[in-house]
Amino acid sequence: MTSFDELPIRDDLRGLKPYGAPQAHVRVELNVNENTHPVPADVVDDIMRRIHVALGTINRYPDREFTALREALAGYLGHGLTAENMWAANGSNEVIQQLLQAFGGPGRSVLAFPPTYSMHSIIAAGTGTQWIPAQRDAEFEISPATAVAAIQAHQPDIVFFCTPNNPTGTPVSVETIAAAYDATEGIVFVDEAYAEFAPEGEPTALTLLEGRPRLVISRTMSKAFAFAGARVGYLAADPAVADALRLVRLPYHLSALTQAAAEGALAHTPAMLAMVDDIRGQRDRLVRELAVLGYTPYPSSANFVLFGGVRDPQDVFDKLLAQGIIIRDIGLPHHLRVTAGTEAETTEFLDALAALD
Ligand code: PMP
C-alpha cells in the first residue's frame, strides 16, 4: 500500500498524524465529549418538518449567508449580539479552519497553551500556520502574566485559548483573555465549545467582545445542544471578522438541510439544553468518585473529567473497551479523560473502573 508520504504532498505535511480519536460503536461511548442524551422526540419531529420544507427547494442552492440561522444564533447568545456578529460553518472545526485560512497561513504563527484541543494544532498544520506551544501554570491554569509573557516572547499573529479547556476542563479567566488582547495586535481566539457546562457565574469571553474587534469566540452545537451529527459550529466577533471569512469560505458551505436542522434545534433551545444540569451533576459525581477510587481528577467546567494517577492508561482503556465502554487516552502520561454521560452510563464506567485489578 502506498503511504501519502510517497506522494508529492506538501513537505510540511509529511509525517503528520490525522485526528485520531478511535471511533468504536460500543455500549457506553464516553470518548469524544458528546451529549449522550438523544434529542427529544418532539424536537426531532419539528426538525423533520423543517427538513421536509427545505427539501421542497433542494434543487436550489441554499442561502449563502444563512441569515435566519445567524439571527437565531445571535438571539441564543444574547450579549447584545446581532446576525452581523455571527458566522457559522460545518462544526466549529471548520470555523477554526476558516479563521486560520484568513488570519493564519504560511509565514504566520499561532500561540497556544497545551494540553489543549488536538484539532487546534492539526488545523494550524493544515493551513501552514506555525504552531507555538507555551507553558501553562500549575493545575493547567493560565494567569494574565503567563499569557502576556508568552505573547511578548513569541509575538504571534494569533493567540488561541480554549475555555473550558479540552482535555483538562480548566477555565481561562476573562482577565487573562483581556490581558492577552492588550498585549498583542493579532487575533485573540477563544474556543468556548463547552461554555454551557460551566458553573453558573463563570463569565464568558462574550462579555469582552464590545470594543475588541480582534477578539473571536467560537461555540458549537455539538456539545450541550446534543447536535454533534448535524455539524454546526459558529463564532461571535466584530462583523469585519465575518467579512474576512467570506474571502476564504466555499460558497454555500452550509447546506439547506443543515440550516433547517440548526434553526429547528435553536427554536427549541430550552428542550435541547434540558440535560445540561444533569450532565453537570454527573461530571461533579465523576470528580468525587474518581477521587474515592484513588485517582486524581481535575476540577472541570466542561462535560468531561481528566484524571491522573493511572498507572497504565492504555491497559485501562483496553480493559474498559473489552467491556463495551470507551473513554479517551489523550496521550498525557498516567492520565485518561472521560465524558460525563447519563447517570446509567456514568455508573457503568465507575463500576467497571472500580472492578479493574
Ligand atoms: N473545540 C473543542 C474544544 C472541542 O473539544 C471540539 C470537539 N471535540 C470542537 C471544538 C469541535 O467541535 P465541532 O467541530 O463538532 O463543533
Residues whose N, C-alpha, C, O or C-beta is under 5 A from the ligand:
A	BS01	PMP	V32 N90 G91 S92 N93 Y117 C162 N166 D191 A193 T220 S222 V232 G233
